[in-house]
């Protein structure tokens, strides 16, 4: 395992210096799921929730969350995002909604944390909007699926 970069030589936490790194196009894709009762999923699909368009609002929440990642994660750099894409897939067989977020920038550090934060916020928004119907929803499998750019190049999760 490589050296932990968020600690200095004396073990103190610090924000990594990225000033000397080259600016490159960087992309990260993260995903996760929320499982629920079949009735809850059907209500989301039909658009009959009292709070409105659940997936539309969760999409906006994901985008907003990606832009605020540095405010939530203490040692994360603020990043000027150039693109954020959010895709929801309904899985009736598993009574789940899968969320995939793609974040992009041209910069000196990666956008993995923004993709992961956005995925988490999207799924939490779905939970928040539907908790009155189903408090037992399960958010799971939030993880980095792929990253491109930077010194370490291309990485893809193995399923």
N, C-alpha and C positions, 0 to 999 in steps of 0.2 A: 504494500500500500504506500502511496506517495505521502510526502510530508503534509501535515495539516497547515494550510496557508493562512488561516485566520488567527494564528498565534505567533508572536515574535520569539526571538531566541530565549527570552526569559520566561516564556509561557503566558505572557499577557495577551489578551484579545486585542486585535487591531484590524482596521480596514486595510485590505490588501492594496498595495500601490500598483496601479495598472498604467501609470503615466508613460512608461517606456514601451508598452505593448503596441503592436501595430493595429490600426483600425481595419477590421475585416467585417464582411457580412456574416452575421451570426443568426442561426435559426434554432429554436428548440420546440419540441412537440412533447406535450404531457397528456396524460389521460387518467381517467378515474370513473367510477360508477356509483350509482345510488340504487339500491334495491328497495322495493316497496310492495305493498299489497296490490293485487290485481286491480281492485277498485280505484285505488289512488292513481295508478298508471292510466287507467281508462279516463279518469276525470281530467288529468293533465292533457292527454291526447285530444279530448273533446273540447278543451278550452272552457270548461264549466266551473272553474274555481272562482271563488268569491273575490280573490285578490287579483285576478287578471291572467294574462298570458304568462304562464310560469316559465316556459323555456325562453321566451323573448326577454323577460326581465332577468333571468339567469345569464343570458348571453351578455346583456349590458353590464351586469354585475361582474362577470368575468373580465370584461375589457377594463372596467374601472379598477378592479383588483390588480390587474397586471400593471397598471400605471402607478399604483400606490405601493408596490412591493417593498421598495426601499424604506418606506415609512413603517412597515410592519416587521421587517427582518433587520435587526440592528446593524449588521456588518455588510449589508447588501448595497451595492452602488446604485444610485439613481441612473436609470438608463433611458435615453430617448428612443422609444419604440417607434419603428417604422411601419409595423403591421401587427395586428392581433386578429386571429381567426378562431372562431368557436363553432364546433360542430357537435350536435346532439344526435345520438342514435337510440331509437327506442327498441328494446329487446323484450318482446312479449313473452318469449319462452322463459326468460329469467326474471320477469317483472322488474326490469331495470331500465335505467337511462344511462347510457355511456356518454361521457363528455371527453372531447379531444380539443386541446387548445394549442395553437401554433403562434409563437411570438417571434418577431424578427427585429433586428437592429443592424446598424453599421456602427461598430464601436470597438472598445478595447477589452470588453469583458462580455461573457455569455449571458443569455436570456433564459437559462433553465429555471431560475427561481421565479421569474415572471410567469412562465408557462405553468409551473406547479402551483403557484399562488392563485392564478386565475382559475385553474381547474378546481381547486379547493373551494374558492369563493362561489363558483357556479353551482357546485353540488350543495354547498351550505345554503345557498339561496333557494334551491329547490326544496330542501328540507324545511327551511323557514316558512316558505309559502304554503306548504302542505302539511305541516305538523299537526294542525287541528284535525285532519283526517286520519293521520298515520304517524304516531310518535315512534313507531318501531322501525322506521326506515334506516337502512344501513349504508353508510358511505364507505367505500373500500377501493383498494387497488390504485390509489393515487401514486403515479410514478412517472419518471422521465422515460419517454419512448424513443426519442432520437434527439441528437444535437449535431449541428454542423457549424464549422468555422472555428477560427482561433488556432492557437498552437497545437492543440490536441486533435484537431481535424474532425472527422466524422465518426460518430458513435451511434450505435443502434442497439436497443434492448433485445435480448434473446428471449422469446416466449417459451 
